[in-house]
């Protein structure tokens, strides 16, 4: 069964919004077509519906199949330094870090996304793979930031380091994007100070931990969204990963069986490497 077929046949509560389960009748596209100021009143109607009685039903990724996940690169100083160290064209990353225009790229389509408790993957043709914990913005059709979730932008550093033009192969593959498990409604002002943490466990032992904060990002969140919406329309809204400020040391690479725990604000995302 393909990822898309599995997403289409799963039953149960799909949505965790501000920690509350929402019924299957809720759709994210309906929410994100509304202006930010309209969302609380509109959402109140769903909040009054009864929660599903079967607690064992799975919570699915907090994204719909048609939604796109975009990502930003080199938004933290730590990320710039790591990219320079790995790359045969190091000046590319120095230049984009200082440039007016940010790096933006398509990361995943909604039906490819996994959520907490599901498995992520590393490429079989790569020898240097890392998780990238990122604040992921939830943006409505009008280009307004309405909330956030936790994201993992898994990356193959050796492939991108060989040639920056290989970025899509380093970033876009099956099991390379995890989000959730819940969405949190919040303003950009709140998100600017969110803590971000990463823990990696191997055979039950912690082998790496790291922390940062969104306020260490070089660019403003609104700036990143503004560039994403230049010459692009998102009628049902869009997700935007905002870059990572936590990078494991150069000798580290993920292995099958590793457990990745990412927290962004009040959202915790846990995955095992397939």
N, C-alpha and C positions, 0 to 999 in steps of 0.2 A: 504494500500500500504506500502511495506517495505521501509526502508531507501535506500536500493540498487535500488529498482524499481523506487523510486522517483528521485534518482540521475541520473538514466539512461534516464528518460523521460523529465527532465527539459530542457528547451531551453534557448538560449540567451548567452550573454558573460560570459564565465566561468572564465576568467583569468584577474586579475589585477596585472601587473608586473611593478614595479617602478611607480605606479600610472596610468599606461596606460592600457586601455582595449585591449585585444588581441582577435583575431577571433577564432571561434570554431575549425578551422583547426590546431591551435597550440596544441601541446601535451607536457606535462612536461617531459614525459619519453624521448622524442627526445632531449630535452634540457639537461637533466641530464646524458645522455649517452656521452656527449661531455666533453672534457677537459675544465677546467675553462677558459683558455686563448682563446679558440675558441668561447665561448658563445656570446660575444658582436657582432661579425661579423655575426654569424648565426642568431641572434635575429633581426638584422637590417632588414632582409627580411620581417619579420612579422610586424615590426613597420610601414612599408610603406603600409600595407593593410588597407582599409577603416574600420573605426570603425562601429559597428552595429548602425542602425538608430533608433532603439527602445530602448530608455533609461530606459524603465520600465522592460526590461528583467533582470532576477536576476543574480547576480554574485554568482557562486557556490563556495564551499570550494576549496581552491587553492591546491588541491591534487587529484590524480587520484585513482580510486578504488583499484588498485593493490598495491599502495604504502603502506609502513609500517611507523607508527609513533612509535619511541622508546623514552624512557625518562630516565633521570638521577635523582638520589635521593641524598640528603644530600650533596649538593655541596656548600651551604652557611652555615655560622655559625648559622644564625637564624633558618634554617631548622633543623640542628642537634639538637639544644636546644629544639625545639618544638617536634621533634620525641622522644627525651629522656623523655620529660615530659608526653607524652601520652602513652608510651609503658610499658608493663610489662617486657620487655627485653631491658632496656635502653642502656646497654653496646653495643648492636649490632650497634647502630647508632654512638656512640662514635668511635667504631673501624673502621667503614666504612669511616667516615669523615677523619680519620688519615691514612687510608690504601693506599697503592699504587694503588690498583685496585678500580675503581669507581663502584657504584651501577648502573646497567643498566637493564631496563625491557621493554618489549613490551607493548605499551600503546593502540594502535588502528590500525586497517586496514583502508585504505583510505575511503572506502564506509561507515564507521561508523562516520566519522568526520563531524561536523557542522561548520558553519562559522558565521560571524557577522550578526546580525539580526535574527538568528534562535535561537531555544530554547535549553538549556542544561538541564540536569536532576540531581537529587540527588536520592540516593537509598532509597526505602521504608523501608528497613530493617536496616537502619542506623539512628542514632540520632545526629551525629556530622559530618557535611559535610562542606567543604570549597573549594573555588576556589584557584588555584595556578597559578599566572601569571608567564609566562616563556618565555625567549628568545628561539625561536625554529629555529634550523639551517636547512637550505636546503643544502643537500650534494649530490654531483654527484656520478656516479657509480665508480669513481676512488678514492673516499674518500676525495675529495676536498670540502671545504666549499665554496659555491658559493653565498649564500644569507641567508636571514632570514625572519621570520614572527612572529606574536604574537601568543602565545598559552595559553590555559587554561587547566591544568591538574587537573580536579576536583577529589577530594579525600574524602573518608569516613574515618576520623581519628580514630573513635572508633573501626572500624573493623581491621585496621592495628595495632592499639595499643593493641588489645586483643592478637594478635599473629602475628609476622612478616611474617609467612607463609601464612597469609591471604591477603598479598599484592595484588595479582591479583584481588581478589574480591573487595578490597578497591579502586582499580584504573581502572579496566576494566569493564565497563558496558555501556549500551545504553545511549548516551547523555553525556558521561564523557570526551569527547575530542573536543575542539573547536580550530580552526586555522584561521588565516587570518585577514581581507579579502584579503590582497594583499601580494605578495612576493616582497622583495627588494633585488636587487643584491648588494652585499657588501662583502668586505674581512673580515677575522677574526680580523684584526687589528682595523677596524672601529667598529666592534661589541663589542670589549672589553670595550668600554666606553659608551655603550648605556644606557640611563635611562629606568627604568621600573616602572610603577605605577599601582595601583589598587584602584578602587572606587566601593563600594557596596551601592546601594540605596534600601530602603524599603519604600513602599507607598509614594514615592516622596521625601523622606528625606535621606541624606547621613548618613549611620550608621558606615561606616569604610572607611578609606583611608590609604594608605601606599605607600612608595617609596623605591627604592633601585637602584643599578646600577650593570651592569654586571662585572665591575672591582672589586666588592666585592666577587666575586666567588672564592672559594679556588683553583679550578682546571682550567687549560687552556682549551680553546675550542678544540684546536687540540688534546689534550690528550684524551678528551672524545670521539672524533671521532675515534681516533686510537684504542681505546679499543673496540668500536662498530664494527669496521671492522676486528677485530681479529677472524678468522675462520668463518666469515659471508660475503656473497656476496650480493650486492644490484644492480643487472644489470640495473635497471631503476632509481636508486637513492633512497634516504631515508630522512625522517625528524627526527630530534633529539631535544626533549625538554631538556633543560639544567639545570633544577632544579629551585626552587623558593627561593627567599630571603625575601618574604613578607608572613607572616602568621598571620591571625587574632587572637585575644586573645582566651584563652581556653573556655570562656563562649559563644563564638559565633558559630552559625551554620546557614547555608543557609536555607531559606524557599522558598516555592513556591511563585512566583511573584517577587522575588528579581531581581534587575538589576545589572549586573556585567559589569564594564568597565575596560578594560586592555589596557594599551599602552606600547609598546616596540619600542623605537626609534620613527620612523615616522608612525608606524602602530597602529591603534586603533581597538580593538575587543570588540564588545558590544553584550551581550546575556542576555536573561531573563530566570530565572529558571522555568521550566515547572511545 
